[in-house]
Amino acid sequence: MQLKLYMFFQAGDKIGILIKEHNACVMANVGEFRQATQTAMFSFLDILVECLADRCACCSLAGRASCLLKCTFDRGSSTGRNTLPRKRVYAKTNGASSSRPPQRNEASGGQASMDIDEDADLSHKDIPDSFNRLAHTVDKTVAHVLRLYMDIDKSCEDFVGFAQCTDLPMNMKNNVSGDLATRLWSPLSITERCINMLSQIIEFWISKSPSNMLARHWVIHKTPRYISIGGNSIKTELLGCKTLSHESCAVLARRFAQIERAFANSKGEVISCQFMEPDFATLVMSNIDPRYVKSIRIELTEEKEIEKCRMFSFPSITDDGWCVYQLDMLRKRMIVLDPRAGPFGYTTDMVKFHEFVSNKILACFFLCVKHFFRSWPCTDAGWSRSLPIVMSDKFPSKDHGICALFMATNHDGDSLAQPTTKDNINCFRRNITYELMRIPGNESQIPAEALQSIRSSLNMP
């Protein structure tokens, strides 16, 4: 008690006053140091971002006039800035046929962007976690594909890159009168074209090819956009056990579209199924307006009488593989083909997930056709959705890409022409490898030389 009274009286003494003054000065210096450090860090961040923005190649490949870093960090000063965190947002798709149309964002250097709901937060409890994973997956995919072609010479006038946008006005096409095609994609156009022995020899030849041969570009195709595929991708993704990449799926969809076009021309008919490349679904889910993407314009406008096409197939990458969304113009029905459903069906979260993605693809597709064509045979109202269970066996996620393409090429609108058995999937792998090696317009001579060598050894014409 005496000690406490002694210290109490000493607090008003000169020593106590000196200690209080010292503590006050230290706290003031700490506050000034904290503020000075924050100011210096913000200044350093501005300089670093400006340097990175000047060297950015991804935004220029995507058609932006300036880097997104400059647009993000030019909102305030270096000191006392109040920058909101970046938030993933989605276009509103309330129902199968309702969505606000995308708007051009002139402030972002002409980059096409979707009219989005700025209050939509992916962390909201009403939004399934699968949307978060999808957003992360498509962001990684877009960044990966952009990095693939950073070193490509883009000086030629006809070069079209991934997600490359344009501000040029679109001349609307006049529709050709006539009914929609009733014939659906025939799987025989692929399966009967390939000789079984030849496909097996091709598979064996690729598996035994040296590493320096597989490291070269086996497919270089420039229409509707530039795609380059190496021999290792063909070996590991088409014939091996690796997950199908975005570019491999894109070039396969391009080959399927060529096969359908050749088959229709041989019959004197219009195409009945248009295989869209996965760029459409990937860019739509990244909130990039597809109406201003060069490759999508080419896909939808340069095909003859495409407005009579009955079925449009959209491969879409997900966090757990691939799925395909089909739009049946004749029945006004959206069909979801997802290998993840397996033989047991869809979960509640999967149904919500596919409702969201299919609604957005449908809304953006009709935005494109209304922008490209003066009229279209059907409208975006009154569409239904179907999630059929067509898988016979359960496949691992690494095989979902091939399984999704198999279902898309075998689905007749109601069921599969061939069951999804392991033998059929393996045969399909060999067949699409054969078709890819003979894709028209390939600027690489390796597949043609390999096929010629194999045919000569078998005495085939």
Summary of the structure (lengths in Angstrom):
residues: 461
radius of gyration: 28.5
end to end distance: 111.4
largest distance: 113.4
contacts: 1405
relative contact order: 0.12
helix: 49%
strand: 10%
